[in-house]
């Protein structure tokens, strides 16, 4: 799977759905944080395992926000194989 492409699609979906930029005062799970994670993933060398862990965190945040479902995330991951 192309984890970076899946992250880009995840961020695009979160943006399109209007994921909040401030979720209950917890900045580690809001849109701004996962968007920042994408920028780091693009600019810093990371192992494939770390890319996948970061993708998993971001996808969990989007699902937790209520803007997408686990099935949406599974579909993104399938599209990025």
C-alpha positions in Angstrom: 0.0 0.0 0.0 1.1 3.6 -0.7 0.7 5.0 2.8 1.5 8.5 1.8 -1.2 8.5 -0.9 -3.6 7.0 1.6 -2.8 9.8 4.0 -3.3 12.4 1.3 -6.8 10.9 0.5 -7.6 10.7 4.2 -6.8 14.4 4.7 -8.7 15.3 1.6 -11.8 13.5 2.9 -11.5 15.1 6.3 -11.2 18.5 4.7 -14.1 17.9 2.4 -16.3 16.8 5.3 -15.3 19.8 7.4 -13.5 17.9 10.2 -13.2 20.3 13.1 -9.9 22.1 13.7 -10.5 21.9 17.5 -11.9 18.7 19.0 -12.7 19.1 22.7 -9.5 21.0 23.3 -7.4 18.0 22.3 -5.2 19.3 19.5 -3.6 15.9 18.9 -6.8 14.6 17.2 -8.0 17.6 15.3 -7.7 18.4 11.6 -4.8 20.8 12.0 -2.7 18.1 13.7 -3.3 15.4 11.1 -2.7 17.9 8.3 0.6 18.8 10.0 1.4 15.1 10.2 1.0 14.8 6.4 3.4 17.7 5.9 6.0 15.9 8.0 5.4 12.6 6.2 6.1 14.3 2.9 9.3 16.1 4.1 11.1 13.7 6.4 12.4 10.3 5.7 10.3 7.6 7.5 10.3 3.9 7.5 7.3 2.2 5.9 6.2 1.0 9.4 6.2 4.5 10.8 4.3 5.9 7.8 1.6 3.2 8.4 1.4 4.0 12.1 0.9 7.7 11.4 -1.7 6.9 8.7 -3.6 4.7 11.2 -3.5 7.5 13.8 -4.8 10.0 11.3 -7.6 7.7 10.1 -8.6 6.9 13.7 -8.9 10.7 14.3 -11.1 11.2 11.3 -13.4 8.3 12.3 -13.4 9.6 15.9 -14.5 13.0 14.6 -17.6 11.4 13.1 -16.7 12.8 9.6 -16.1 9.3 8.2 -16.5 5.6 9.0 -14.1 2.8 9.3 -15.4 1.5 6.0 -14.4 4.8 4.4 -10.9 4.3 5.7 -10.8 0.7 4.5 -11.9 1.9 1.0 -9.1 4.5 0.9 -6.6 1.9 1.8 -7.8 -0.5 -0.8 -7.6 2.3 -3.4 -4.0 2.9 -2.5 -2.8 -0.7 -2.9 
